[in-house]
Amino acid sequence: MVNILKPFNCAVKIANLSRNDHYVNAKSLMALMSLGIKNGHEVSVIFDGEDAQRALQQLSIEIENGLGE
């Protein structure tokens, strides 16, 4: 996920709603790992900035394809 989002010129924040976590920088591997997201967890992702729409579209495609797993 981090590698997918890094090239885009926008801020991306993510929270693990299943654990009532706070939002962290989705472009940071350490921050993302701190959320402990597992299969079946509900997450919220916020995109803000110049490439926000393109980043959302690309991430959606990658999620549909299993994020490379």
mmCIF file of the N, C-alpha and C atoms, coordinates in Angstrom:
data_MODEL
# 
_entry.id   MODEL 
# 
loop_
_atom_site.group_PDB 
_atom_site.id 
_atom_site.type_symbol 
_atom_site.label_atom_id 
_atom_site.label_alt_id 
_atom_site.label_comp_id 
_atom_site.label_asym_id 
_atom_site.label_entity_id 
_atom_site.label_seq_id 
_atom_site.pdbx_PDB_ins_code 
_atom_site.Cartn_x 
_atom_site.Cartn_y 
_atom_site.Cartn_z 
_atom_site.occupancy 
_atom_site.B_iso_or_equiv 
_atom_site.pdbx_formal_charge 
_atom_site.auth_seq_id 
_atom_site.auth_comp_id 
_atom_site.auth_asym_id 
_atom_site.auth_atom_id 
_atom_site.pdbx_PDB_model_num 
ATOM 1   N N  . MET A 1 1  ? 0.822   -1.184  0.000  1.00 0.00 ? 1  MET A N  1 
ATOM 2   C CA . MET A 1 1  ? 0.000   0.000   0.000  1.00 0.00 ? 1  MET A CA 1 
ATOM 3   C C  . MET A 1 1  ? 0.874   1.259   0.000  1.00 0.00 ? 1  MET A C  1 
ATOM 4   N N  . VAL A 1 2  ? 1.917   1.246   0.797  1.00 0.00 ? 2  VAL A N  1 
ATOM 5   C CA . VAL A 1 2  ? 2.804   2.404   0.877  1.00 0.00 ? 2  VAL A CA 1 
ATOM 6   C C  . VAL A 1 2  ? 3.421   2.688   -0.487 1.00 0.00 ? 2  VAL A C  1 
ATOM 7   N N  . ASN A 1 3  ? 3.916   1.655   -1.152 1.00 0.00 ? 3  ASN A N  1 
ATOM 8   C CA . ASN A 1 3  ? 4.538   1.841   -2.464 1.00 0.00 ? 3  ASN A CA 1 
ATOM 9   C C  . ASN A 1 3  ? 3.543   2.336   -3.506 1.00 0.00 ? 3  ASN A C  1 
ATOM 10  N N  . ILE A 1 4  ? 2.302   1.984   -3.379 1.00 0.00 ? 4  ILE A N  1 
ATOM 11  C CA . ILE A 1 4  ? 1.265   2.439   -4.307 1.00 0.00 ? 4  ILE A CA 1 
ATOM 12  C C  . ILE A 1 4  ? 1.012   3.928   -4.112 1.00 0.00 ? 4  ILE A C  1 
ATOM 13  N N  . LEU A 1 5  ? 0.985   4.380   -2.880 1.00 0.00 ? 5  LEU A N  1 
ATOM 14  C CA . LEU A 1 5  ? 0.598   5.756   -2.568 1.00 0.00 ? 5  LEU A CA 1 
ATOM 15  C C  . LEU A 1 5  ? 1.737   6.769   -2.637 1.00 0.00 ? 5  LEU A C  1 
ATOM 16  N N  . LYS A 1 6  ? 2.959   6.351   -2.403 1.00 0.00 ? 6  LYS A N  1 
ATOM 17  C CA . LYS A 1 6  ? 4.094   7.290   -2.335 1.00 0.00 ? 6  LYS A CA 1 
ATOM 18  C C  . LYS A 1 6  ? 4.231   8.206   -3.542 1.00 0.00 ? 6  LYS A C  1 
ATOM 19  N N  . PRO A 1 7  ? 4.041   7.731   -4.774 1.00 0.00 ? 7  PRO A N  1 
ATOM 20  C CA . PRO A 1 7  ? 4.253   8.617   -5.928 1.00 0.00 ? 7  PRO A CA 1 
ATOM 21  C C  . PRO A 1 7  ? 3.242   9.760   -6.063 1.00 0.00 ? 7  PRO A C  1 
ATOM 22  N N  . PHE A 1 8  ? 2.138   9.689   -5.377 1.00 0.00 ? 8  PHE A N  1 
ATOM 23  C CA . PHE A 1 8  ? 1.085   10.684  -5.553 1.00 0.00 ? 8  PHE A CA 1 
ATOM 24  C C  . PHE A 1 8  ? 1.324   11.914  -4.682 1.00 0.00 ? 8  PHE A C  1 
ATOM 25  N N  . ASN A 1 9  ? 1.018   13.076  -5.254 1.00 0.00 ? 9  ASN A N  1 
ATOM 26  C CA . ASN A 1 9  ? 1.195   14.347  -4.572 1.00 0.00 ? 9  ASN A CA 1 
ATOM 27  C C  . ASN A 1 9  ? -0.069  14.684  -3.773 1.00 0.00 ? 9  ASN A C  1 
ATOM 28  N N  . CYS A 1 10 ? -0.258  13.947  -2.687 1.00 0.00 ? 10 CYS A N  1 
ATOM 29  C CA . CYS A 1 10 ? -1.396  14.178  -1.803 1.00 0.00 ? 10 CYS A CA 1 
ATOM 30  C C  . CYS A 1 10 ? -1.106  13.526  -0.456 1.00 0.00 ? 10 CYS A C  1 
ATOM 31  N N  . ALA A 1 11 ? -1.825  13.985  0.549  1.00 0.00 ? 11 ALA A N  1 
ATOM 32  C CA . ALA A 1 11 ? -1.739  13.358  1.864  1.00 0.00 ? 11 ALA A CA 1 
ATOM 33  C C  . ALA A 1 11 ? -2.761  12.231  1.918  1.00 0.00 ? 11 ALA A C  1 
ATOM 34  N N  . VAL A 1 12 ? -2.374  11.120  2.523  1.00 0.00 ? 12 VAL A N  1 
ATOM 35  C CA . VAL A 1 12 ? -3.297  9.992   2.677  1.00 0.00 ? 12 VAL A CA 1 
ATOM 36  C C  . VAL A 1 12 ? -3.214  9.541   4.131  1.00 0.00 ? 12 VAL A C  1 
ATOM 37  N N  . LYS A 1 13 ? -4.362  9.539   4.785  1.00 0.00 ? 13 LYS A N  1 
ATOM 38  C CA . LYS A 1 13 ? -4.436  9.102   6.181  1.00 0.00 ? 13 LYS A CA 1 
ATOM 39  C C  . LYS A 1 13 ? -5.354  7.899   6.269  1.00 0.00 ? 13 LYS A C  1 
ATOM 40  N N  . ILE A 1 14 ? -5.031  6.994   7.190  1.00 0.00 ? 14 ILE A N  1 
ATOM 41  C CA . ILE A 1 14 ? -5.818  5.774   7.352  1.00 0.00 ? 14 ILE A CA 1 
ATOM 42  C C  . ILE A 1 14 ? -6.000  5.480   8.841  1.00 0.00 ? 14 ILE A C  1 
ATOM 43  N N  . ALA A 1 15 ? -7.173  4.932   9.172  1.00 0.00 ? 15 ALA A N  1 
ATOM 44  C CA . ALA A 1 15 ? -7.466  4.517   10.555 1.00 0.00 ? 15 ALA A CA 1 
ATOM 45  C C  . ALA A 1 15 ? -8.093  3.137   10.519 1.00 0.00 ? 15 ALA A C  1 
ATOM 46  N N  . ASN A 1 16 ? -7.791  2.336   11.520 1.00 0.00 ? 16 ASN A N  1 
ATOM 47  C CA . ASN A 1 16 ? -8.391  1.016   11.676 1.00 0.00 ? 16 ASN A CA 1 
ATOM 48  C C  . ASN A 1 16 ? -9.632  1.186   12.556 1.00 0.00 ? 16 ASN A C  1 
ATOM 49  N N  . LEU A 1 17 ? -10.792 1.253   11.943 1.00 0.00 ? 17 LEU A N  1 
ATOM 50  C CA . LEU A 1 17 ? -12.034 1.478   12.669 1.00 0.00 ? 17 LEU A CA 1 
ATOM 51  C C  . LEU A 1 17 ? -12.399 0.291   13.555 1.00 0.00 ? 17 LEU A C  1 
ATOM 52  N N  . SER A 1 18 ? -11.909 -0.881  13.212 1.00 0.00 ? 18 SER A N  1 
ATOM 53  C CA . SER A 1 18 ? -12.201 -2.077  14.006 1.00 0.00 ? 18 SER A CA 1 
ATOM 54  C C  . SER A 1 18 ? -11.526 -2.024  15.373 1.00 0.00 ? 18 SER A C  1 
ATOM 55  N N  . ARG A 1 19 ? -10.504 -1.201  15.501 1.00 0.00 ? 19 ARG A N  1 
ATOM 56  C CA . ARG A 1 19 ? -9.797  -1.051  16.774 1.00 0.00 ? 19 ARG A CA 1 
ATOM 57  C C  . ARG A 1 19 ? -9.938  0.352   17.344 1.00 0.00 ? 19 ARG A C  1 
ATOM 58  N N  . ASN A 1 20 ? -10.782 1.163   16.722 1.00 0.00 ? 20 ASN A N  1 
ATOM 59  C CA . ASN A 1 20 ? -10.968 2.557   17.153 1.00 0.00 ? 20 ASN A CA 1 
ATOM 60  C C  . ASN A 1 20 ? -9.652  3.320   17.208 1.00 0.00 ? 20 ASN A C  1 
ATOM 61  N N  . ASP A 1 21 ? -8.774  3.065   16.242 1.00 0.00 ? 21 ASP A N  1 
ATOM 62  C CA . ASP A 1 21 ? -7.480  3.743   16.183 1.00 0.00 ? 21 ASP A CA 1 
ATOM 63  C C  . ASP A 1 21 ? -7.625  5.140   15.605 1.00 0.00 ? 21 ASP A C  1 
ATOM 64  N N  . HIS A 1 22 ? -6.600  5.936   15.814 1.00 0.00 ? 22 HIS A N  1 
ATOM 65  C CA . HIS A 1 22 ? -6.519  7.273   15.238 1.00 0.00 ? 22 HIS A CA 1 
ATOM 66  C C  . HIS A 1 22 ? -5.964  7.185   13.815 1.00 0.00 ? 22 HIS A C  1 
ATOM 67  N N  . TYR A 1 23 ? -6.052  8.276   13.070 1.00 0.00 ? 23 TYR A N  1 
ATOM 68  C CA . TYR A 1 23 ? -5.528  8.311   11.704 1.00 0.00 ? 23 TYR A CA 1 
ATOM 69  C C  . TYR A 1 23 ? -4.014  8.452   11.727 1.00 0.00 ? 23 TYR A C  1 
ATOM 70  N N  . VAL A 1 24 ? -3.369  7.736   10.803 1.00 0.00 ? 24 VAL A N  1 
ATOM 71  C CA . VAL A 1 24 ? -1.920  7.823   10.641 1.00 0.00 ? 24 VAL A CA 1 
ATOM 72  C C  . VAL A 1 24 ? -1.609  8.040   9.161  1.00 0.00 ? 24 VAL A C  1 
ATOM 73  N N  . ASN A 1 25 ? -0.380  8.397   8.877  1.00 0.00 ? 25 ASN A N  1 
ATOM 74  C CA . ASN A 1 25 ? 0.085   8.617   7.518  1.00 0.00 ? 25 ASN A CA 1 
ATOM 75  C C  . ASN A 1 25 ? 0.169   7.272   6.781  1.00 0.00 ? 25 ASN A C  1 
ATOM 76  N N  . ALA A 1 26 ? -0.651  7.103   5.750  1.00 0.00 ? 26 ALA A N  1 
ATOM 77  C CA . ALA A 1 26 ? -0.679  5.842   5.000  1.00 0.00 ? 26 ALA A CA 1 
ATOM 78  C C  . ALA A 1 26 ? 0.542   5.663   4.105  1.00 0.00 ? 26 ALA A C  1 
ATOM 79  N N  . LYS A 1 27 ? 1.369   6.700   3.974  1.00 0.00 ? 27 LYS A N  1 
ATOM 80  C CA . LYS A 1 27 ? 2.586   6.595   3.180  1.00 0.00 ? 27 LYS A CA 1 
ATOM 81  C C  . LYS A 1 27 ? 3.786   6.181   4.031  1.00 0.00 ? 27 LYS A C  1 
ATOM 82  N N  . SER A 1 28 ? 3.558   5.940   5.307  1.00 0.00 ? 28 SER A N  1 
ATOM 83  C CA . SER A 1 28 ? 4.609   5.520   6.224  1.00 0.00 ? 28 SER A CA 1 
ATOM 84  C C  . SER A 1 28 ? 4.391   4.064   6.613  1.00 0.00 ? 28 SER A C  1 
ATOM 85  N N  . LEU A 1 29 ? 5.334   3.206   6.276  1.00 0.00 ? 29 LEU A N  1 
ATOM 86  C CA . LEU A 1 29 ? 5.208   1.782   6.579  1.00 0.00 ? 29 LEU A CA 1 
ATOM 87  C C  . LEU A 1 29 ? 5.085   1.542   8.084  1.00 0.00 ? 29 LEU A C  1 
ATOM 88  N N  . MET A 1 30 ? 5.891   2.219   8.874  1.00 0.00 ? 30 MET A N  1 
ATOM 89  C CA . MET A 1 30 ? 5.843   2.021   10.325 1.00 0.00 ? 30 MET A CA 1 
ATOM 90  C C  . MET A 1 30 ? 4.495   2.462   10.898 1.00 0.00 ? 30 MET A C  1 
ATOM 91  N N  . ALA A 1 31 ? 3.994   3.597   10.431 1.00 0.00 ? 31 ALA A N  1 
ATOM 92  C CA . ALA A 1 31 ? 2.694   4.086   10.913 1.00 0.00 ? 31 ALA A CA 1 
ATOM 93  C C  . ALA A 1 31 ? 1.590   3.121   10.513 1.00 0.00 ? 31 ALA A C  1 
ATOM 94  N N  . LEU A 1 32 ? 1.647   2.648   9.288  1.00 0.00 ? 32 LEU A N  1 
ATOM 95  C CA . LEU A 1 32 ? 0.639   1.716   8.785  1.00 0.00 ? 32 LEU A CA 1 
ATOM 96  C C  . LEU A 1 32 ? 0.665   0.415   9.587  1.00 0.00 ? 32 LEU A C  1 
ATOM 97  N N  . MET A 1 33 ? 1.841   -0.091  9.862  1.00 0.00 ? 33 MET A N  1 
ATOM 98  C CA . MET A 1 33 ? 1.970   -1.333  10.631 1.00 0.00 ? 33 MET A CA 1 
ATOM 99  C C  . MET A 1 33 ? 1.447   -1.169  12.056 1.00 0.00 ? 33 MET A C  1 
ATOM 100 N N  . SER A 1 34 ? 1.553   0.034   12.604 1.00 0.00 ? 34 SER A N  1 
ATOM 101 C CA . SER A 1 34 ? 1.109   0.270   13.975 1.00 0.00 ? 34 SER A CA 1 
ATOM 102 C C  . SER A 1 34 ? -0.400  0.088   14.138 1.00 0.00 ? 34 SER A C  1 
ATOM 103 N N  . LEU A 1 35 ? -1.136  0.133   13.029 1.00 0.00 ? 35 LEU A N  1 
ATOM 104 C CA . LEU A 1 35 ? -2.592  -0.019  13.094 1.00 0.00 ? 35 LEU A CA 1 
ATOM 105 C C  . LEU A 1 35 ? -3.026  -1.472  13.251 1.00 0.00 ? 35 LEU A C  1 
ATOM 106 N N  . GLY A 1 36 ? -2.160  -2.415  12.927 1.00 0.00 ? 36 GLY A N  1 
ATOM 107 C CA . GLY A 1 36 ? -2.503  -3.831  13.081 1.00 0.00 ? 36 GLY A CA 1 
ATOM 108 C C  . GLY A 1 36 ? -3.692  -4.263  12.242 1.00 0.00 ? 36 GLY A C  1 
ATOM 109 N N  . ILE A 1 37 ? -3.789  -3.734  11.042 1.00 0.00 ? 37 ILE A N  1 
ATOM 110 C CA . ILE A 1 37 ? -4.921  -4.064  10.165 1.00 0.00 ? 37 ILE A CA 1 
ATOM 111 C C  . ILE A 1 37 ? -4.820  -5.517  9.724  1.00 0.00 ? 37 ILE A C  1 
ATOM 112 N N  . LYS A 1 38 ? -5.909  -6.231  9.903  1.00 0.00 ? 38 LYS A N  1 
ATOM 113 C CA . LYS A 1 38 ? -5.988  -7.640  9.500  1.00 0.00 ? 38 LYS A CA 1 
ATOM 114 C C  . LYS A 1 38 ? -7.173  -7.833  8.564  1.00 0.00 ? 38 LYS A C  1 
ATOM 115 N N  . ASN A 1 39 ? -7.181  -8.941  7.867  1.00 0.00 ? 39 ASN A N  1 
ATOM 116 C CA . ASN A 1 39 ? -8.277  -9.281  6.974  1.00 0.00 ? 39 ASN A CA 1 
ATOM 117 C C  . ASN A 1 39 ? -9.606  -9.201  7.734  1.00 0.00 ? 39 ASN A C  1 
ATOM 118 N N  . GLY A 1 40 ? -10.556 -8.492  7.187  1.00 0.00 ? 40 GLY A N  1 
ATOM 119 C CA . GLY A 1 40 ? -11.861 -8.361  7.810  1.00 0.00 ? 40 GLY A CA 1 
ATOM 120 C C  . GLY A 1 40 ? -12.033 -7.088  8.627  1.00 0.00 ? 40 GLY A C  1 
ATOM 121 N N  . HIS A 1 41 ? -10.939 -6.393  8.932  1.00 0.00 ? 41 HIS A N  1 
ATOM 122 C CA . HIS A 1 41 ? -11.044 -5.135  9.666  1.00 0.00 ? 41 HIS A CA 1 
ATOM 123 C C  . HIS A 1 41 ? -11.631 -4.051  8.765  1.00 0.00 ? 41 HIS A C  1 
ATOM 124 N N  . GLU A 1 42 ? -12.349 -3.138  9.373  1.00 0.00 ? 42 GLU A N  1 
ATOM 125 C CA . GLU A 1 42 ? -12.903 -1.989  8.660  1.00 0.00 ? 42 GLU A CA 1 
ATOM 126 C C  . GLU A 1 42 ? -11.945 -0.819  8.829  1.00 0.00 ? 42 GLU A C  1 
ATOM 127 N N  . VAL A 1 43 ? -11.608 -0.177  7.709  1.00 0.00 ? 43 VAL A N  1 
ATOM 128 C CA . VAL A 1 43 ? -10.695 0.965   7.749  1.00 0.00 ? 43 VAL A CA 1 
ATOM 129 C C  . VAL A 1 43 ? -11.344 2.175   7.104  1.00 0.00 ? 43 VAL A C  1 
ATOM 130 N N  . SER A 1 44 ? -10.808 3.334   7.415  1.00 0.00 ? 44 SER A N  1 
ATOM 131 C CA . SER A 1 44 ? -11.216 4.588   6.797  1.00 0.00 ? 44 SER A CA 1 
ATOM 132 C C  . SER A 1 44 ? -9.973  5.225   6.213  1.00 0.00 ? 44 SER A C  1 
ATOM 133 N N  . VAL A 1 45 ? -10.068 5.709   4.973  1.00 0.00 ? 45 VAL A N  1 
ATOM 134 C CA . VAL A 1 45 ? -8.928  6.330   4.307  1.00 0.00 ? 45 VAL A CA 1 
ATOM 135 C C  . VAL A 1 45 ? -9.356  7.722   3.836  1.00 0.00 ? 45 VAL A C  1 
ATOM 136 N N  . ILE A 1 46 ? -8.525  8.719   4.119  1.00 0.00 ? 46 ILE A N  1 
ATOM 137 C CA . ILE A 1 46 ? -8.791  10.096  3.716  1.00 0.00 ? 46 ILE A CA 1 
ATOM 138 C C  . ILE A 1 46 ? -7.686  10.549  2.776  1.00 0.00 ? 46 ILE A C  1 
ATOM 139 N N  . PHE A 1 47 ? -8.078  11.058  1.618  1.00 0.00 ? 47 PHE A N  1 
ATOM 140 C CA . PHE A 1 47 ? -7.146  11.577  0.623  1.00 0.00 ? 47 PHE A CA 1 
ATOM 141 C C  . PHE A 1 47 ? -7.323  13.084  0.555  1.00 0.00 ? 47 PHE A C  1 
ATOM 142 N N  . ASP A 1 48 ? -6.215  13.835  0.506  1.00 0.00 ? 48 ASP A N  1 
ATOM 143 C CA . ASP A 1 48 ? -6.303  15.288  0.418  1.00 0.00 ? 48 ASP A CA 1 
ATOM 144 C C  . ASP A 1 48 ? -5.115  15.829  -0.362 1.00 0.00 ? 48 ASP A C  1 
ATOM 145 N N  . GLY A 1 49 ? -5.408  16.538  -1.438 1.00 0.00 ? 49 GLY A N  1 
ATOM 146 C CA . GLY A 1 49 ? -4.331  17.148  -2.204 1.00 0.00 ? 49 GLY A CA 1 
ATOM 147 C C  . GLY A 1 49 ? -4.532  17.018  -3.698 1.00 0.00 ? 49 GLY A C  1 
ATOM 148 N N  . GLU A 1 50 ? -3.539  17.457  -4.404 1.00 0.00 ? 50 GLU A N  1 
ATOM 149 C CA . GLU A 1 50 ? -3.567  17.569  -5.862 1.00 0.00 ? 50 GLU A CA 1 
ATOM 150 C C  . GLU A 1 50 ? -3.910  16.256  -6.573 1.00 0.00 ? 50 GLU A C  1 
ATOM 151 N N  . ASP A 1 51 ? -3.298  15.161  -6.167 1.00 0.00 ? 51 ASP A N  1 
ATOM 152 C CA . ASP A 1 51 ? -3.507  13.860  -6.824 1.00 0.00 ? 51 ASP A CA 1 
ATOM 153 C C  . ASP A 1 51 ? -4.480  12.966  -6.069 1.00 0.00 ? 51 ASP A C  1 
ATOM 154 N N  . ALA A 1 52 ? -5.290  13.527  -5.197 1.00 0.00 ? 52 ALA A N  1 
ATOM 155 C CA . ALA A 1 52 ? -6.151  12.713  -4.333 1.00 0.00 ? 52 ALA A CA 1 
ATOM 156 C C  . ALA A 1 52 ? -7.050  11.763  -5.121 1.00 0.00 ? 52 ALA A C  1 
ATOM 157 N N  . GLN A 1 53 ? -7.696  12.259  -6.157 1.00 0.00 ? 53 GLN A N  1 
ATOM 158 C CA . GLN A 1 53 ? -8.618  11.417  -6.934 1.00 0.00 ? 53 GLN A CA 1 
ATOM 159 C C  . GLN A 1 53 ? -7.874  10.286  -7.632 1.00 0.00 ? 53 GLN A C  1 
ATOM 160 N N  . ARG A 1 54 ? -6.728  10.597  -8.206 1.00 0.00 ? 54 ARG A N  1 
ATOM 161 C CA . ARG A 1 54 ? -5.939  9.557   -8.889 1.00 0.00 ? 54 ARG A CA 1 
ATOM 162 C C  . ARG A 1 54 ? -5.412  8.523   -7.900 1.00 0.00 ? 54 ARG A C  1 
ATOM 163 N N  . ALA A 1 55 ? -4.983  8.969   -6.730 1.00 0.00 ? 55 ALA A N  1 
ATOM 164 C CA . ALA A 1 55 ? -4.491  8.038   -5.709 1.00 0.00 ? 55 ALA A CA 1 
ATOM 165 C C  . ALA A 1 55 ? -5.607  7.115   -5.242 1.00 0.00 ? 55 ALA A C  1 
ATOM 166 N N  . LEU A 1 56 ? -6.792  7.668   -5.033 1.00 0.00 ? 56 LEU A N  1 
ATOM 167 C CA . LEU A 1 56 ? -7.948  6.858   -4.632 1.00 0.00 ? 56 LEU A CA 1 
ATOM 168 C C  . LEU A 1 56 ? -8.268  5.816   -5.688 1.00 0.00 ? 56 LEU A C  1 
ATOM 169 N N  . GLN A 1 57 ? -8.268  6.224   -6.954 1.00 0.00 ? 57 GLN A N  1 
ATOM 170 C CA . GLN A 1 57 ? -8.559  5.284   -8.040 1.00 0.00 ? 57 GLN A CA 1 
ATOM 171 C C  . GLN A 1 57 ? -7.522  4.174   -8.105 1.00 0.00 ? 57 GLN A C  1 
ATOM 172 N N  . GLN A 1 58 ? -6.254  4.531   -7.985 1.00 0.00 ? 58 GLN A N  1 
ATOM 173 C CA . GLN A 1 58 ? -5.192  3.511   -8.061 1.00 0.00 ? 58 GLN A CA 1 
ATOM 174 C C  . GLN A 1 58 ? -5.256  2.556   -6.877 1.00 0.00 ? 58 GLN A C  1 
ATOM 175 N N  . LEU A 1 59 ? -5.483  3.086   -5.681 1.00 0.00 ? 59 LEU A N  1 
ATOM 176 C CA . LEU A 1 59 ? -5.576  2.223   -4.504 1.00 0.00 ? 59 LEU A CA 1 
ATOM 177 C C  . LEU A 1 59 ? -6.777  1.294   -4.616 1.00 0.00 ? 59 LEU A C  1 
ATOM 178 N N  . SER A 1 60 ? -7.878  1.786   -5.131 1.00 0.00 ? 60 SER A N  1 
ATOM 179 C CA . SER A 1 60 ? -9.075  0.949   -5.317 1.00 0.00 ? 60 SER A CA 1 
ATOM 180 C C  . SER A 1 60 ? -8.787  -0.218  -6.253 1.00 0.00 ? 60 SER A C  1 
ATOM 181 N N  . ILE A 1 61 ? -8.091  0.066   -7.340 1.00 0.00 ? 61 ILE A N  1 
ATOM 182 C CA . ILE A 1 61 ? -7.723  -0.983  -8.300 1.00 0.00 ? 61 ILE A CA 1 
ATOM 183 C C  . ILE A 1 61 ? -6.834  -2.025  -7.625 1.00 0.00 ? 61 ILE A C  1 
ATOM 184 N N  . GLU A 1 62 ? -5.841  -1.555  -6.890 1.00 0.00 ? 62 GLU A N  1 
ATOM 185 C CA . GLU A 1 62 ? -4.903  -2.469  -6.225 1.00 0.00 ? 62 GLU A CA 1 
ATOM 186 C C  . GLU A 1 62 ? -5.597  -3.313  -5.156 1.00 0.00 ? 62 GLU A C  1 
ATOM 187 N N  . ILE A 1 63 ? -6.537  -2.732  -4.427 1.00 0.00 ? 63 ILE A N  1 
ATOM 188 C CA . ILE A 1 63 ? -7.279  -3.498  -3.415 1.00 0.00 ? 63 ILE A CA 1 
ATOM 189 C C  . ILE A 1 63 ? -8.110  -4.569  -4.087 1.00 0.00 ? 63 ILE A C  1 
ATOM 190 N N  . GLU A 1 64 ? -8.758  -4.231  -5.191 1.00 0.00 ? 64 GLU A N  1 
ATOM 191 C CA . GLU A 1 64 ? -9.551  -5.225  -5.930 1.00 0.00 ? 64 GLU A CA 1 
ATOM 192 C C  . GLU A 1 64 ? -8.685  -6.374  -6.420 1.00 0.00 ? 64 GLU A C  1 
ATOM 193 N N  . ASN A 1 65 ? -7.412  -6.071  -6.702 1.00 0.00 ? 65 ASN A N  1 
ATOM 194 C CA . ASN A 1 65 ? -6.477  -7.097  -7.174 1.00 0.00 ? 65 ASN A CA 1 
ATOM 195 C C  . ASN A 1 65 ? -5.705  -7.756  -6.035 1.00 0.00 ? 65 ASN A C  1 
ATOM 196 N N  . GLY A 1 66 ? -6.093  -7.505  -4.782 1.00 0.00 ? 66 GLY A N  1 
ATOM 197 C CA . GLY A 1 66 ? -5.482  -8.169  -3.640 1.00 0.00 ? 66 GLY A CA 1 
ATOM 198 C C  . GLY A 1 66 ? -4.209  -7.556  -3.119 1.00 0.00 ? 66 GLY A C  1 
ATOM 199 N N  . LEU A 1 67 ? -3.893  -6.331  -3.521 1.00 0.00 ? 67 LEU A N  1 
ATOM 200 C CA . LEU A 1 67 ? -2.677  -5.635  -3.083 1.00 0.00 ? 67 LEU A CA 1 
ATOM 201 C C  . LEU A 1 67 ? -1.413  -6.467  -3.300 1.00 0.00 ? 67 LEU A C  1 
ATOM 202 N N  . GLY A 1 68 ? -1.391  -7.209  -4.385 1.00 0.00 ? 68 GLY A N  1 
ATOM 203 C CA . GLY A 1 68 ? -0.200  -7.979  -4.732 1.00 0.00 ? 68 GLY A CA 1 
ATOM 204 C C  . GLY A 1 68 ? -0.010  -9.262  -3.957 1.00 0.00 ? 68 GLY A C  1 
ATOM 205 N N  . GLU A 1 69 ? -1.011  -9.655  -3.195 1.00 0.00 ? 69 GLU A N  1 
ATOM 206 C CA . GLU A 1 69 ? -0.880  -10.901 -2.412 1.00 0.00 ? 69 GLU A CA 1 
ATOM 207 C C  . GLU A 1 69 ? -1.568  -12.036 -3.096 1.00 0.00 ? 69 GLU A C  1 
# 
